[in-house]
């Protein structure tokens, strides 16, 4: 088995996955991964990224080997995130917080933590942050609670809160007295369930093309089989990513001192400009767009502050 598959070009210099996956070390840390490792077209060890169970096994191995996180799991059909990109977001954000002395010792607010709880787990394990993680789905929070129970040190750093109103982001889950170094968020990407299904088909077609063969793109019922999964609230909301971001910006302006830096992923580049216009209108003191690169893909993190 060759030692590494290089896939992390462009990641943050401190990202543990910058030089690719060491499948030998990962299998040693998490033996169940071995069943999914096969040579790719270049003869390097890899997995079939169109298989949900293979992606989940890889995540289990990465989290255990690099971050000491035991017993990570997600229910079938829930969003299975790409670990290198998620930790890259936190690396870039921590770089910004390092230039903000008042951020030292303050917790991070994770908006929409999902069943995977990935930002909360990584912020606590890799960066030693205390985290408040919120979600509108009680099932998602219950799953994260199981993972935390298997990791006592992280359990002491991460608290979970249910957002009872799906139309609210900050209101109802934080108090007037609380202060955070930053918030992190991965907004729902699509505007409807049909859009989400179409996006999944496109992703699977891209994976098939990259390997030069057909993938099993549907389940037995004919629905798209998602390699990274995702429930409705994880994948889409009314108005899609832009409307979610504008709602988040408006709420942040009502609570300008809640976070030293507000932040969110912005998957669609065209959504950055209207968000910046709205922030200027609402009196943001500073707005920064942090670009993250992974191979040919560029992802943006929109950050802003009011004072």
Rosetta blueprint (number, residue, H / E / L):
1 X L
2 X L
3 X L
4 X L
5 X E
6 X L
7 X L
8 X L
9 X L
10 X L
11 X L
12 X L
13 X L
14 X L
15 X L
16 X L
17 X L
18 X L
19 X L
20 X L
21 X E
22 X L
23 X H
24 X H
25 X H
26 X H
27 X H
28 X H
29 X H
30 X L
31 X H
32 X H
33 X H
34 X H
35 X H
36 X H
37 X L
38 X E
39 X E
40 X L
41 X L
42 X L
43 X L
44 X L
45 X E
46 X E
47 X L
48 X L
49 X L
50 X L
51 X L
52 X H
53 X H
54 X H
55 X H
56 X H
57 X H
58 X H
59 X H
60 X H
61 X H
62 X H
63 X H
64 X H
65 X H
66 X H
67 X H
68 X L
69 X L
70 X L
71 X L
72 X L
73 X L
74 X L
75 X L
76 X L
77 X L
78 X L
79 X L
80 X L
81 X L
82 X L
83 X H
84 X H
85 X H
86 X H
87 X H
88 X H
89 X H
90 X H
91 X H
92 X H
93 X H
94 X H
95 X H
96 X H
97 X H
98 X H
99 X L
100 X L
101 X H
102 X H
103 X H
104 X L
105 X L
106 X L
107 X E
108 X E
109 X E
110 X E
111 X E
112 X L
113 X L
114 X L
115 X L
116 X L
117 X L
118 X H
119 X H
120 X H
121 X H
122 X H
123 X H
124 X H
125 X H
126 X H
127 X H
128 X L
129 X L
130 X L
131 X E
132 X E
133 X E
134 X E
135 X E
136 X L
137 X L
138 X H
139 X H
140 X H
141 X H
142 X H
143 X H
144 X H
145 X H
146 X H
147 X H
148 X H
149 X H
150 X L
151 X L
152 X H
153 X H
154 X H
155 X H
156 X L
157 X L
158 X E
159 X E
160 X E
161 X E
162 X E
163 X L
164 X L
165 X L
166 X L
167 X L
168 X L
169 X L
170 X L
171 X L
172 X L
173 X L
174 X L
175 X L
176 X L
177 X L
178 X L
179 X L
180 X E
181 X E
182 X E
183 X E
184 X E
185 X E
186 X L
187 X L
188 X L
189 X L
190 X E
191 X L
192 X L
193 X H
194 X H
195 X H
196 X H
197 X H
198 X H
199 X H
200 X H
201 X H
202 X H
203 X H
204 X H
205 X H
206 X H
207 X H
208 X H
209 X H
210 X H
211 X H
212 X L
213 X L
214 X L
215 X L
216 X L
217 X L
218 X E
219 X L
220 X L
221 X L
222 X L
223 X L
224 X E
225 X L
226 X L
227 X L
228 X L
229 X L
230 X L
231 X L
232 X H
233 X H
234 X H
235 X H
236 X E
237 X L
238 X L
239 X L
240 X H
241 X H
242 X H
243 X H
244 X H
245 X H
246 X H
247 X H
248 X H
249 X H
250 X H
251 X H
252 X H
253 X H
254 X H
255 X L
256 X L
257 X L
258 X L
259 X E
260 X E
261 X E
262 X E
263 X E
264 X E
265 X E
266 X E
267 X L
268 X L
269 X L
270 X L
271 X H
272 X H
273 X H
274 X H
275 X H
276 X H
277 X H
278 X H
279 X H
280 X H
281 X H
282 X L
283 X L
284 X L
285 X L
286 X E
287 X E
288 X E
289 X E
290 X E
291 X E
292 X E
293 X E
294 X E
295 X L
296 X L
297 X E
298 X E
299 X E
300 X E
301 X E
302 X E
303 X E
304 X E
305 X E
306 X L
307 X L
